[in-house]
Amino acid sequence: MRIAHISDVHLGYRAYNRVTTQGINRREADVFAAFRRAMDEIAAISPDLILIAGDLFHVVRPSNLTIQQTFKEFLDLRRKTGAPVVIIGGNHDSPRSADTGCILDLLTNIPDLYVAHGSYVQVPIQSLETSVFCLCHRALPNLSDLKIEPDPGYKRNVLMVHGTVEGVIRHDYDLYQLSRSQVITDAWDYIAFGHYHLFTELAPNAWYSGSVEFTSTSIWAESGQEKGFIEYDLDERRLIAFHKIPTREVVDLRPIDSTGFTAEEVSRMIENRVGGIVGGHKDKIVRLVVENIDRAVKNDLDYALIRSIRTEALHFELQLRAPSRDGRSASDDNGARMAKSLEEEWQEFAGTLELAGGVDRERLTRMGLGYLTSRSDTD
């Protein structure tokens, strides 16, 4: 019996204030296009069961257009395959209050589509002699009180979880971390994880499928990584394939150390670094960090060149970092990735901030990013 495991789609995600000819945010269109490609490929491989391990939507209250397109896509999937679909709620698409309705419930109007977003529940699929246990994000606070084990009355048992397992990168907004002993055991035929955006093996029968597009607050750390979904055989307990989904290219360029160079020299280095991108920078998402740049040099950079690059790329993030007070580079001695940018910190903070009623989280985030971007060009 084969399953398709997909997670962290984040439909409705928006960034960079660029729009299509139809007026849709280009990153929102990218994410939906990746989802559509994934659904088409899942239908083509015709699995017996489809699992979506949380964060189908990017926000609790997606736009009407996002809801309409998503509903239509699932109806189209249902016409192509009879495989049941089980979806659990993630931290992005589940309301914090149990009294608040969840948009995922709308999808239960589609035949053979099951949703769990409020508590730990068992979804029995009698036709497949399979039981899917759903540990959604909202159930994590009660984890110590839950009895997480397979049902011996079923031939196959699957556990689906949305959360961070110890040993995986933990973000500041992750209030709950799962110990491996709580959720990973050979007793399960498969454990489908969501929340971490990179395709990752936790055990031979336990995997993160990762996201289908670059939608995290730390996309630069994911640069060069593949996105897609998992095909797994429950009876043989083996990974059949990780199906890669084409995405918008994200490029995190090697940093420039500007120590001792003039503004003209640094400008040429920026031009050369961007010019070295295979296939060019047009329509790509690009970051370049310039370290140890003096204020005088920063003020005299070729901003016409920088604006030209920004016009052609979908997004060009040029981070100009002043020398640290101790004179050391912002990179560590091993050349590891640098600390989060102010923009990344803001996105992460805004994504978890408790907002007053009526405040649009996405609009607030975009306004903040717009302000930070404008300041970076003038400081």
Secondary structure, DSSP 4 states (H G I P E B T S, - for coil): -EEEEE----BT---TT-B-TTS-BHHHHHHHHHHHHHHHHHHHH--SEEEE-S-SBSSSS--HHHHHHHHHHHHHHHHH----EEEE--TTTS-SSTTS--GGGGGGGSTTEEEE-SS-EEEEEGGGTEEEEEE-GGGGGGGGG------TTSSEEEEEEESEETTS---TT---EE-HHHH--TTSSEEEEESS-S-EEEETTEEE---SS--STTGGGGTT---EEEEEETTTTEEEEEEE-----EEEPPPEE-TT--HHHHHHHHHHHHHTSTT-STT-EEEEEEES--HHHHHTS-HHHHHHHHHHSSEEEEEE-PPPTT---SS-TT-PPPPPPHHHHHHHHHHH----TT--HHHHHHHHHHHHHHHHHH-
